[in-house]
Amino acid sequence: MKRLLIAGAIILAASLSAQAAKHHKRPADDATVWNKDSKDPNVGWHTENGMRVCSHDCDNPEIPGSGARCKNVTFMGMRMRECVTGSW
């Protein structure tokens, strides 16, 4: 009888945890897309006379107008930013 009660409790706990997992909401994507032109012509990417030009810190993907998609990631236990440019 004890074994039957223990087995029933284990099955009940497993079914409740499986049901809870179904209704768990995933966190929202924390990605930032830098697709708007910089308002300041001295910083970031902007359109000038129909051409894309950059001023100051152009190698940084996290500047306005770069078109990069950046998000927080964890790699080997360390939190960091990952930025992807070009076609995703």
Secondary structure, DSSP 8 states (H G I E B T S, - for coil): -HHHHHHHHHHHHHHHHHHHHHT--------EE--S--SSTTSEEEEETTEEEEES-TT-SSSTTS--EEEEEEETTEEEEEEE-S--
